[in-house]
Amino acid sequence: MRPINLSARPPAHRGRSYRPTGRGHSVAPFFASATLFLLVAAGLEVARTANVPVLPDLAGWRWPVIHLVFVGGATQLIIGSMTFFGVTLLMTAPPPGWLMRAQWVLVNAGALGLAGGALTGRTGLSVAGGFAVLGAVALTLVTLRLLRRRSLVRPDATILYYETALGFLLVGATLGILMLTGLSDSFATGLPRSHVRLAHLHLNLVGWITLTIIGTMRLFFGSVLGVPAGRPNPPWAEYAPLAGGTALIVLGWLVGSPAIVGIGTLIQAIGVLVYSASIVRQWRAHAGPLSLAAGHLLAATFWLVAMTVGGLIAGGLLVAGVTAAGAWVGAVAATGFVGFIGQTILGAWTHLFAVTAALPAGPLPPLAEPLRPRLRAVLHGQREVQLTLANLGAGAVILSQWLAPTAPELASSLTRVGLVALATVLAMVAVKAGRVAWLVLAARRTPAGPVPAAPGR
């Protein structure tokens, strides 16, 4: 066997010739593309809702914006994060680069296809986008199975959350394709199309996004806080009611049974409350001020509880046939999108973007100074202002939905206040993303410093 020379120095390279490999490099494109999708979609939504006279009419952009946010933004962030956390939890090597690139291409093609089809009315383009999303989800499942097969450790329950969430998304995306092609009417004779759409939305928003977030936060929140995660809740107390309740709700909508929907909502609420209690316990174990990322994630948990309680009230009002049920449903939907999912994305992006941008696996050339602390200083800057504006904007939008039927003028004013606050947060995030990109490019173009000799040489 040829001896290994431990004292040999690797050749000096400039940062621009560095081609990193590994999980950091493989998931960085997901985070970068998702950031761009979210910024563009959020800007379009603010412009659409504000109805600025100098802008073109964006009234027909509602569904395109939703798909840009859901597929291009949230789903792409989740797929990248699943690989990132899967490698860590299973203590194994990253998946092949071609597998990650295929997922990236498919999820971005799916987002553009769905949004473009919804905007132009071309069903074929939307269906192609839906199949691209299905392909990305299937490859993500293949990636997780590959990581599990390589690993020598017992999988954490988080992997079970991920695989279940991917299964829910496969069904939800399939329902969406069936609705686009009109086949859902054949498979659900006599069932209102609105029920199929509700099942589709619940599978995607709760079964996919919420289950993934909760599964990740079991261990991730402690890491963001810098405290031990403690003993996570057992699967029977958290995972079982969340997954089982979601399945019952979807079944209830598909068979047209409000009773099954109500039972599933109650069971799902138990899982949400058990999960939220564990997040609060970790928060109370933390000493000192919260970082910006931790603040967003903690706020997202409180908005999730509010969404769950509001959903129980809205369900009861719907069954009773109360007129105010529509306002409650709108407020619950806004709480989920703007409060829970929005704050979670802000928190996760703030914490993970510095990691994926600055620490790709591989022989990173020595830099004049560490890069990650500089990126963290940028991303976590203006903590109080960003947290205040994000939650103020979310609260104003949610309250406006609730007041719209009874006080339309006040609701309109609150909507404007919320949009201004959220638009300011959007601008802050855009500036931070630009500064991070500039710092990373500048660091990679900096010539490598001398490599220190091995000790004792």
N, C-alpha and C positions, 0 to 999 in steps of 0.2 A: 504494500500500500504506500502511496506517495505521501511523505511527511508534510504536515501543514506548517507553514512558517507564520507563527503568530506575530512576529515582529514586523512583518512586511506591511508597508503603508499602502493604502489604496491610492490610486491616482487622483490628483486634485481635479475637480470639475467645477465649472461654473454652474450657477443655479439654473441658467436657462437650458443647459443640456441635461438636467436631471429629469428622469422619467420614473416617478415613484410607482411602486406596485403595492397591492395589499388593500386592506379594508378602508383605510382613510382615503386613498386615491379613488377607490372604486365607488364609494358612496358620495364623494364630493360633487360629482355632476348632478346627482339627484337633488342635493340641497341647493345648488346654484340655479338649476332650471326651475325648481319649485318656488324659489324666491322670486324669480322673474315672473312666473305665472301669477303668483299671489299679488305682487305689486301691480301688474297690469290689470288683473281682474278687480282688485279693490279700487283702483283709480277709475275704471269704467263704471263700477257700481255707484261710487260717489257721484260721478258725473251724471249717471242715469237718474238717480234719485233726486239730485239737486235740480235737474232740468235747467241747466244754465243756458240762457238764450243764445249765446254765441256758438254753442256746440250743436252738432247735428242731433236729430231726434234718435235717442238711444232706447226708446220704449221697448223695442223688440229684442233687446240684449239681455233680458232677465235670465233665460235658460242658458244661453251661451256663457254668461258670467258664472252661473252656478256650476257648470261643468268645468270651466277653467279653474275655479276654486277647488272643487271636489276632486277632480282627476289630476289636473296639472299641478295643483298645489298640495292639498292634504294627502291624497293617495300616493303621490310621488315621494313626499316626505316620509310617509309611513313605510313604503317599500324599501327606501334607502336605510331607514332606521332599523328595520327588522334585520337586515343583514349585519349592520353595525353591532347591534346588541346580541344577535344570534352568535356571532363569532366570539364575543366576550363571554357570554353565558355558557357556551359549549366548549370553550377553551380549545379551539381548533383553528386551522388555517383558513384564510378567506377563500371564497369560491372562485372558480376560474373567471378571468377577466371577461371572456366572451359572453359568459352567462349574465354578468351584470350589465354589460353593454346592450345585450338583447332586451333585458328588462327596461333599461332606460329608453331605448328607441321605441319600444311598444307603448309604454305609458305616456310618452310625449305625443306619439302619433295618435293614441286614443283620445287624449285631451283635445288636440287640434281637430280631430275628426268629429267628435261629439259636439264641440262648440261650433265648428263650421257648419255642420249639418243642421243644428238647431237654428243658426242664424239665416242660412240660405233656404231652409226648407227641403233640403235634399236628404231624403230618408236613407238612401244608399250610403251616403257619406257618414251619417250617424251610426248606421249598422256596422260599417267597417271600423269606425272608432270603438264601438262596443266590443267587437271581436278582438281588437288590439288590446283593450284593457283586460279581457279574459285571458289573452295570451300572456300578458305581464303578470297577472295573478297566478296563473298556472306555473310560470317559471319561478316565481317567488316561493311557491310551495315546493318545487323541485329543489330550490336552493336550501331551504330549511331542512328538507329530508337529507340532502347531501351533507350538510353540516352535522346533523344528528348521527349519520352513519360514520363519519370520520371521528366523532368525539368519543372519548373514553370516560366521560363524566355523565352522571345522571342528569337528564334535562330538567331545568327549573320549570315551574308551572307557567312561567311567562311564555315559554314555547307553545304550551297548550293553548293559551290565549291567542297567540299569533295564528296557529293553524286553524282554530275555530273561526277567528275573524276572517281569514282568507276564504274559508268555506262559505261563510255568510255572504261575502262579496261576490263569490262565484255565482251563487243563487240570485243575489240582487242584480248583478249585471245581466244575467240571463233573462230575468224578468223584464229588465229595461229593453233588451233586444226584442223580446216577444211583443212588447207593447209597440215598439217602433214598426215592426212588420205586420202588426194586427193579429198575430197568432194567439195573443193572450185571450182574445175574445173566443177563440175556438176551444182553448183549454179550460176556460172558466165560463161556461155557458150560464147566463143569467146573473153573473157576478158583475156589479158596477165596475167600470174601468177605474173609478176613483179608488176603489178598494185595492186593486192591483198596484196602483201608483203608491198608495200608502204603504203597502207591503214592501215595494221596491225601495222607497225612501227609508223605511225603518231598518231594512237590512243593511243599507249602505251607511246611514248615519249612526245608527246605534250598534248594529251587529258588527260592522266593519271598523268605523273610526273610534267609537266610544270603547268598545271591547279592547282594541289595540292600545288606546291611551291608558286605560286602567291597568292592563297587563304590564305595560312598560313602567308606569308610575310606581308599581309595587316596590321596585328596586331603584328606579331612576331618581325619585324625589329625594331620597336620602343622600344620593351622590351629589345632587345639586346643592342640598343644604350643607353637605360636609359632615353629616352625622351618620352613625351606623343605622342601616335600614331596619334593624330589629327583626323579629320573627314575622314574616308576612302572614297574612290571613290564610287559613287552610282553604283549599279549593272548594270544599263543600259549603263554606260560609260566604264566599265571594264569587268565585267563578260559576258555580252551579246555578245560583239564582240569576246571575246576569245572562248567561247563555240560555238557560232554560226559559227565563221570562221572555227574552227576545224571540225565541222560537215560537212560544205560545202566542205572542202578539201577532207575529207574521201569519201563523196558522189561523188565528181569529179573523184577520182581515181577508184572507183568501177564501175562507168558508163562510164569511159574512156573519160571524157570531160576536156581538159586542161583549157577551159574557166571558168568552175565552180571552178577548183583548183585555178586559178588566182584570182577570185573574193574572194574566201574564204581566200586566203593568205593576200590580202589587208585588209579585215575586221579584221582578226586576228592581223595584224600589228598595227591597231588602238588600240586594247585592250592592247597590249604589251607596246606601247608608253605611254598610259595613266597610266598604272601601274608603269612604270619606272619613270615617272615624280613625282609620289607620293613618291617613294623611295628616290629620290634626294631631295625632300622637307624635308623629315625627316632627311636626312644626314646633310643638311645645318642647321637644327635646333639644331644639336648636337654640343656641345662645348668640346674641348679637343681632344686628340688622340683617334683613333678608336681602339677598342679591336680586337684581332685576329679574333674572330667570325664575328664581324661586318665588318671587312675588307674583309673577304672572301665573305660574302653575298652581299656587295656593288659591289665587282668585278664581282660576278655572274650576277648582274643586267646589268652591262655594256656589258658583254659577250652575254647576252640575246638580247640586242639591236643590237649588231653586228650580231648575228645569224639571227635576223629578217630582217635586211637590206640585209644581204648576201643572204637570202632566196628569197627575192624579185628580186634581180639581177639574181640569178641562175634560177628562174622560167622564167624570161624574156628571158634568153639565151637559155633555153630548148625549149621554144615555137618557137624562131627564128631559132633553129637548129644550133647554133654556136658551134664550136668544143670545145671551152673553158668551156662549160657548165659543163662538167664532173668534172673539177678541182674545179669549184665553189661549186658544190654539195658536194664534198669531204671536202672542207674547212668548209662549213656550218655544216656538220655532226660532224666534229671534234670540232667546236665551241660549239655545243650543248652538246656533251658528256664531253669533257675535260674542256671547259670553264664554261658553265652555270651549268650543273648538277654536275660536279666535285667540283666546288667552293662552290655550295650550300650545298653539302653533308659535305664538310670540315667545313663550317661555322656552320651548324646546329648541327653537331656532337660535335664540340668544345663547343658550348653553352649548349647543352642539356645533354651531357654525365655526367657532374658533378651533374646535378639535379637528373637524374634517378638513378645514382649510390649512391648518398649520402642522398637523402631525400625521401625514400619510406614512404608512409602514414602509420600511426600506431605509437605505443609507442616505438620510437627508444630509446634504452638505453642511458643514458648520457655518453658522451665521454669526454676524458681528454681535448680535444680542438675541436673546430668546424671543421668538415670534409670538407664542401663544399669550403671554401676559400683555403684550401690546394689543392683540386682537380683543382680549377680554376687556381691557380698559375702554376700547371703542364700543364694543357691543353692550356692555353693562353701564355705559354712561347715561346721565340724565335719568336716573332711576325713578325719583319721586315724580318728575314731570310725566314720564311715559306711563307709569302705573296709574297715576291720577287720570290722565286723559283717556287711557284705554278703558278704564272702568266707568268713568263718567259718560263716555260715548256709548258704551254698551248699555248702561242703565237708562240713558235717555231714549235710545232706540227701542228698547224693550218696553218701557213705560208708554211710549207713543203708540205702540201696537195695542196695548191694553186700553188706552183712552180713546182710540180712533172712533169707535161707534158713538160714544157719548159726548166727547169734547174734541171735535175734529180740529178746531183752530189751535187749541193747546197742544194737541198731538202733532200738528204740523210744525209748530215752533220747537217742540222737543226733538223732532226728527232733524231739523236744521242744526240744533245745538249738538246732537249726537254725531252728525255727519262732519261738522267742523272739527270736533275732538278726534274722531277716528281718522280723518284726513291728515290731521297734524301728526298723529302717531305713524301713519303711513309714510309721510315725508321723512320723519325721523329714522324709520327703518331703512328707507331708500338711501339716505345719506350714510348710515352706518354700513350698509352693504357695499356701497361704493368705496368707502374708506378701507374696509376689509380687503376688497379685491385689489386695491392699489397697494396696500401693505404687502400682500402675498406676492404680487407680481414683482414688486421692488425687491423683496427678499430673495426670490428665485433668480433674479438677475445680478445679485451681489456675488462677487467672486468668493469662492470658498477660502477660508482661512487655513493656516497650517494645521495638519493633523498631529496631535500630540503623540509622542512615542510611547510604546508600552511601558508600564512600570518596571523599573529595574534594568532598563536598557540604556 
